[in-house]
Amino acid sequence: MTEEQVETKAENLSRTEMRKQQKELLEEAKITKLKRRLNYVIAFLVTVLILILLFMRFINF
């Protein structure tokens, strides 16, 4: 879509439709942020697990 089409579409929407659209965009942004944070947490936990296993292997627990 071009900018003109988006602007025309935005002008034609009612308040409730605009709020609904903004809410959906906000939800999508929150979901992507949570996905990114979850990926970081998973990577951190895997790294810690590997470090613990290596520590236990070489210290002979």
N, C-alpha and C positions, 0 to 999 in steps of 0.2 A: 504494500500500500504506500502511496505517496503521502507527503505531509498534508496536502490539501484534502485528500480523502479522509485522513484521520481527523483533521479539524472539522470537516463537514459532518462526519459521523458523530464526533463529540458534541457538536452544536445541536444535533438532532435528538440526543438522548435526554430523557427526563432526569430529574434529580435522583430518583430512586435507582434508575438504571446506572447513572454515574457512580453513585455510592456503591452499588453492587459490583461494578467493574473495578473500582478502587479497592474494595475489600478483597476481591479475588487476586488482584495484583499484589496486595500486601501479604496475603496468605502465601502466595507463591514465593515471595521474597523471604518470608520467615522459614518456609520449608527448605529452600536452598541453603539458608544460613545454618539451619539445624543439621542438614545433611553434611555440610562441610565440617561442622563441629564434631559430629559423630565419626566422620572419617578420621579426624585428628585423634580422637579418644581411642578408636580402635587401633590405629597405628602406634600410639603411645603404649597401650596395653600389650600389644604383640612384642614391641621392643623390650619392655620390662620383663615379659615372660622369657624371652630369649636370653636376656642378661642374667636372670635368676637361674635358668637352667645351666648356662655356661659357668656361673659362679659355683653352683652345686657340683658340677662335673669336675672342676679343677680343684676345689677345696675338699672333695670326697665326702660330702654329706651323706 
